[in-house]
Amino acid sequence: MTRPTVLVAHERSAVRHIVGHVLSLEGFEPTPAADADAVLAALRDRPWAGLVLDVALPGTPAFELCDRARELRGEGLGARAIVLVASVYRPTSYKRRPTRLYGADDYVEIHHLGDALPGKLRRALGLEGASADMHLDAGEALRELGDGRMGEAADAELAKLIVADVVLYNGDRILETPDAVSAELALAPDLQAARELFTHVSRSPAAAGSDPIRHAFRELMAALGRPEVHP
Protein backbone atom coordinates (compact mmCIF):
# COMPACT_ATOMS: atom_id res chain seq x y z
CA MET A 1 0.00 0.00 0.00
CA THR A 2 1.34 3.45 -0.94
CA ARG A 3 2.21 5.64 2.02
CA PRO A 4 0.70 9.17 1.88
CA THR A 5 3.43 11.74 1.14
CA VAL A 6 3.70 14.69 3.52
CA LEU A 7 5.86 17.78 3.12
CA VAL A 8 7.06 18.88 6.57
CA ALA A 9 8.00 22.57 6.46
CA HIS A 10 9.71 24.09 9.49
CA GLU A 11 12.75 26.30 9.99
CA ARG A 12 14.25 24.06 12.68
CA SER A 13 15.91 20.85 11.53
CA ALA A 14 15.27 19.18 14.91
CA VAL A 15 11.53 19.82 14.55
CA ARG A 16 11.55 18.45 11.00
CA HIS A 17 13.40 15.35 12.21
CA ILE A 18 11.04 14.63 15.12
CA VAL A 19 7.89 15.22 13.10
CA GLY A 20 9.25 13.14 10.23
CA HIS A 21 10.00 10.28 12.62
CA VAL A 22 6.50 10.38 14.11
CA LEU A 23 4.83 10.49 10.69
CA SER A 24 6.97 7.59 9.45
CA LEU A 25 5.85 5.50 12.42
CA GLU A 26 2.25 6.45 11.61
CA GLY A 27 2.40 5.21 8.02
CA PHE A 28 3.20 8.45 6.17
CA GLU A 29 6.12 9.25 3.87
CA PRO A 30 7.56 12.58 5.12
CA THR A 31 9.90 14.93 3.25
CA PRO A 32 11.49 17.96 4.99
CA ALA A 33 11.54 21.57 3.77
CA ALA A 34 13.39 24.39 5.56
CA ASP A 35 11.93 27.52 3.95
CA ALA A 36 9.22 28.85 1.65
CA ASP A 37 11.31 28.50 -1.50
CA ALA A 38 11.78 24.78 -0.82
CA VAL A 39 8.04 24.40 -0.19
CA LEU A 40 7.08 26.14 -3.42
CA ALA A 41 9.56 24.07 -5.44
CA ALA A 42 8.21 20.84 -3.94
CA LEU A 43 4.58 21.81 -4.46
CA ARG A 44 5.26 22.60 -8.12
CA ASP A 45 7.22 19.39 -8.64
CA ARG A 46 4.58 16.79 -7.75
CA PRO A 47 1.34 16.28 -5.80
CA TRP A 48 1.46 15.78 -2.04
CA ALA A 49 -1.09 14.20 0.23
CA GLY A 50 -0.30 16.63 3.04
CA LEU A 51 1.56 19.82 3.87
CA VAL A 52 2.56 20.53 7.48
CA LEU A 53 3.43 24.22 7.51
CA ASP A 54 5.02 26.38 10.20
CA VAL A 55 3.22 29.75 10.21
CA ALA A 56 6.53 31.58 10.74
CA LEU A 57 8.45 29.75 7.99
CA PRO A 58 11.11 32.05 6.46
CA GLY A 59 10.23 33.55 3.08
CA THR A 60 6.78 33.80 1.52
CA PRO A 61 4.20 33.95 4.36
CA ALA A 62 2.74 30.57 5.23
CA PHE A 63 -0.78 31.97 4.82
CA GLU A 64 0.04 32.80 1.19
CA LEU A 65 1.62 29.36 0.69
CA CYS A 66 -1.76 27.85 1.63
CA ASP A 67 -3.29 29.62 -1.37
CA ARG A 68 -0.49 28.45 -3.65
CA ALA A 69 -0.88 24.84 -2.51
CA ARG A 70 -4.62 24.95 -3.17
CA GLU A 71 -4.26 26.68 -6.56
CA LEU A 72 -1.79 24.05 -7.75
CA ARG A 73 -4.35 21.29 -7.15
CA GLY A 74 -5.96 22.35 -10.41
CA GLU A 75 -2.74 21.30 -12.18
CA GLY A 76 -2.57 17.98 -10.35
CA LEU A 77 0.11 19.32 -8.00
CA GLY A 78 0.07 21.13 -4.64
CA ALA A 79 -1.22 19.44 -1.48
CA ARG A 80 -4.58 17.83 -0.71
CA ALA A 81 -4.51 18.66 3.00
CA ILE A 82 -2.79 21.51 4.85
CA VAL A 83 -2.11 21.68 8.60
CA LEU A 84 -0.63 24.90 10.00
CA VAL A 85 1.76 24.79 12.96
CA ALA A 86 1.63 27.55 15.59
CA SER A 87 5.00 29.26 15.94
CA VAL A 88 4.94 30.05 19.67
CA TYR A 89 4.83 27.63 22.59
CA ARG A 90 3.62 29.78 25.46
CA PRO A 91 0.15 30.33 26.91
CA THR A 92 -1.10 33.76 25.80
CA SER A 93 -4.38 35.64 25.89
CA TYR A 94 -4.57 35.88 22.09
CA LYS A 95 -4.79 32.12 21.57
CA ARG A 96 -8.29 30.95 20.69
CA ARG A 97 -9.81 28.37 18.36
CA PRO A 98 -9.96 30.01 14.91
CA THR A 99 -12.67 29.02 12.46
CA ARG A 100 -10.96 30.51 9.39
CA LEU A 101 -7.48 29.25 8.56
CA TYR A 102 -6.47 31.03 5.35
CA GLY A 103 -7.33 27.98 3.26
CA ALA A 104 -5.70 25.40 5.55
CA ASP A 105 -7.67 22.40 6.83
CA ASP A 106 -6.52 22.45 10.45
CA TYR A 107 -3.83 23.71 12.80
CA VAL A 108 -1.77 22.26 15.63
CA GLU A 109 0.38 23.71 18.39
CA ILE A 110 4.03 22.75 18.20
CA HIS A 111 3.99 20.58 21.35
CA HIS A 112 1.07 18.56 19.96
CA LEU A 113 2.78 17.62 16.69
CA GLY A 114 3.55 14.19 18.11
CA ASP A 115 0.16 13.25 19.54
CA ALA A 116 -2.33 15.27 17.44
CA LEU A 117 -0.81 15.75 13.98
CA PRO A 118 -1.22 12.19 12.58
CA GLY A 119 -4.93 12.18 13.42
CA LYS A 120 -5.47 15.65 11.96
CA LEU A 121 -3.82 14.58 8.71
CA ARG A 122 -5.87 11.40 8.54
CA ARG A 123 -9.12 13.30 9.06
CA ALA A 124 -8.22 15.95 6.47
CA LEU A 125 -7.31 13.24 3.95
CA GLY A 126 -10.29 11.04 4.72
CA LEU A 127 -8.08 8.14 5.82
CA GLU A 128 -9.15 5.46 8.25
CA GLY A 129 -7.15 4.27 11.23
CA ALA A 130 -6.19 5.63 14.61
CA SER A 131 -2.79 6.62 15.92
CA ALA A 132 -0.79 3.65 17.09
CA ASP A 133 1.14 5.65 19.69
CA MET A 134 0.56 9.05 21.29
CA HIS A 135 4.29 9.86 20.96
CA LEU A 136 4.21 11.88 24.18
CA ASP A 137 8.01 11.77 24.40
CA ALA A 138 8.12 13.81 21.19
CA GLY A 139 5.85 16.42 22.78
CA GLU A 140 8.34 17.33 25.49
CA ALA A 141 11.18 17.72 23.00
CA LEU A 142 8.99 19.82 20.69
CA ARG A 143 7.88 22.00 23.61
CA GLU A 144 11.50 22.79 24.42
CA LEU A 145 12.33 23.48 20.78
CA GLY A 146 9.38 25.82 20.42
CA ASP A 147 10.31 27.80 23.51
CA GLY A 148 14.00 27.78 22.60
CA ARG A 149 13.28 29.18 19.16
CA MET A 150 11.85 32.31 20.76
CA GLY A 151 14.69 32.68 23.23
CA GLU A 152 17.34 32.50 20.52
CA ALA A 153 15.68 34.82 17.99
CA ALA A 154 16.94 38.33 17.31
CA ASP A 155 14.33 41.01 17.98
CA ALA A 156 13.09 41.40 14.39
CA GLU A 157 12.72 37.64 14.02
CA LEU A 158 11.09 37.34 17.45
CA ALA A 159 8.49 39.93 16.48
CA LYS A 160 7.73 38.00 13.27
CA LEU A 161 7.34 34.72 15.20
CA ILE A 162 4.88 36.25 17.64
CA VAL A 163 2.92 38.14 14.99
CA ALA A 164 2.60 35.04 12.80
CA ASP A 165 1.09 33.29 15.81
CA VAL A 166 -1.35 36.16 16.45
CA VAL A 167 -2.43 36.13 12.80
CA LEU A 168 -3.02 32.36 12.91
CA TYR A 169 -5.38 32.62 15.87
CA ASN A 170 -7.22 35.66 14.49
CA GLY A 171 -8.08 34.57 10.97
CA ASP A 172 -11.77 35.16 11.72
CA ARG A 173 -11.33 38.84 12.55
CA ILE A 174 -8.55 39.65 10.08
CA LEU A 175 -10.43 38.26 7.08
CA GLU A 176 -13.47 40.34 7.98
CA THR A 177 -11.56 43.65 7.87
CA PRO A 178 -10.89 45.59 4.64
CA ASP A 179 -7.32 46.73 5.33
CA ALA A 180 -4.32 46.54 7.65
CA VAL A 181 -5.35 49.55 9.78
CA SER A 182 -8.80 48.07 10.42
CA ALA A 183 -7.22 44.70 11.23
CA GLU A 184 -4.82 46.34 13.67
CA LEU A 185 -7.71 48.10 15.43
CA ALA A 186 -9.74 44.88 15.60
CA LEU A 187 -6.79 43.00 17.11
CA ALA A 188 -5.65 45.79 19.45
CA PRO A 189 -5.91 43.76 22.71
CA ASP A 190 -4.17 40.74 21.15
CA LEU A 191 -1.40 42.86 19.65
CA GLN A 192 -0.88 44.40 23.09
CA ALA A 193 -0.55 40.89 24.53
CA ALA A 194 1.98 40.20 21.76
CA ARG A 195 3.96 43.29 22.82
CA GLU A 196 4.02 42.09 26.41
CA LEU A 197 5.28 38.68 25.33
CA PHE A 198 7.92 40.32 23.13
CA THR A 199 9.12 42.49 26.03
CA HIS A 200 9.28 39.46 28.31
CA VAL A 201 11.29 37.32 25.88
CA SER A 202 13.45 39.93 24.09
CA ARG A 203 17.11 39.97 25.00
CA SER A 204 17.39 43.75 24.59
CA PRO A 205 15.04 46.67 25.32
CA ALA A 206 13.28 48.15 22.30
CA ALA A 207 14.50 51.54 21.14
CA ALA A 208 12.46 54.49 22.35
CA GLY A 209 9.44 55.03 20.11
CA SER A 210 9.85 51.75 18.23
CA ASP A 211 7.12 49.12 17.99
CA PRO A 212 8.53 45.87 16.54
CA ILE A 213 5.18 44.09 16.86
CA ARG A 214 3.30 46.74 14.91
CA HIS A 215 6.04 46.82 12.25
CA ALA A 216 5.94 43.02 11.86
CA PHE A 217 2.14 43.03 11.72
CA ARG A 218 1.97 45.73 9.03
CA GLU A 219 4.72 43.91 7.10
CA LEU A 220 2.80 40.63 7.17
CA MET A 221 -0.45 42.33 6.16
CA ALA A 222 1.34 43.93 3.19
CA ALA A 223 2.79 40.55 2.17
CA LEU A 224 -0.74 39.15 2.22
CA GLY A 225 -1.90 41.90 -0.13
CA ARG A 226 -3.82 43.93 2.44
CA PRO A 227 -3.30 47.71 1.98
CA GLU A 228 -2.74 49.93 5.01
CA VAL A 229 -5.99 51.76 4.24
CA HIS A 230 -8.83 50.46 2.08
CA PRO A 231 -8.96 52.47 -1.18
C-alpha positions, 0 to 999 in steps of 0.5 A: 500500500502506498504511504501518503506523502507529507511535506514537513516545512519548518525552519528548525531541523530538529523539529523536521526530524522529530515530526518526520520520525512520528509520521513515518511511524504512523504510516506516512512518507515525510519529506522535509523543507526548511523555507518557503522557496523549498516548499514552493519548489516541492509543491510545483514538482509533484502532488502531495497528500499533506503539507505541514506548515510552520506559520513563521516559515522564512520567506513567503508567508505561510498563509500565502503558501496555503493559497499556492498549494490549493491553486496548484491542485488544479494542475494535479500538483500542490497538497490535498490537506494543509495543517498549520503549525503555531510558531509560539509555545507559550500560553497567551491571551490571544490564543483561541480556536480560529474558524478561518485558517487562510485555506488550511484544513486544520492547525496544531500547536508545536507541542502537539505535533507528536500526539495530534498531527497524525490524526489531523492529517488522517481526518483531512485526507479522509483516511481510516485508522487511529494513531498507534502511539501518542508519541508523548516523548516527542511532545516534550522535545517539541515544547523545548524546541518551540520555547528555545526558538523564541529565546534565541531569535533576534528582535526582528525575528522574534516579532515576526514569530509572535505576529505570525502566531497572532495572525493564525489565531485571528483569521476570523477577525482579520479576514473580515476587515478591509485593510491593515489599519482596520485589522490592527484596530480589531486586534488591538488587545491581542497585539498588546498581549503580543507586545508584552510577550515580546518584552518578556522574551526579548534579550534587549530593550526596544529603542524608544518610540519603536514598535517591533510588533506593529512593524511586523504586523503591518509587514505581514499584512502587506505581504498578504496583499492587504493595503494599510488603508482600504482604497 
